[in-house]
Amino acid sequence: MPKKKKKKKFSDEIWALAKTKYHLSARHIEKAKKLGMNPKKFGSLVPNKSEPWKKPLGQFIESCYYKRFEKQQSRKKNGKHNEETP
């Protein structure tokens, strides 16, 4: 029988620290939690001066959330959730 992976939950204290340290809004924190992101790894997602291609962390969370949840909802509304998309 395969073992199930337990989802690691982080305390509200860690999320509050990430919110203040990376200047995120409550909305960004909520979306990051829903995506299952690790607040301890946010430092690697923040763009540096030598990494101009990276989005700011708030925008990155928003785009990941949109990719996962908004597109799924639009497919369900259109009745295309059974069809494969290219």
C-alpha angles and dihedrals in degrees: 000000000000116000117242117234113237115227109240111230121203124215122254088245092063091048091049090051091050090048093056096037096051098032095241127162125235088254092057091049091050092051093046090053091050090050090051095240122168111238090203090064096053090100091069091051096054113098120244126207089259091052105063093157093068119094121230110271095253092052091045091055091047093051093048090049092049092048093052106034112019095051091048091053093048090051091051092050092051093046093241098117092111095051123084118240122217 
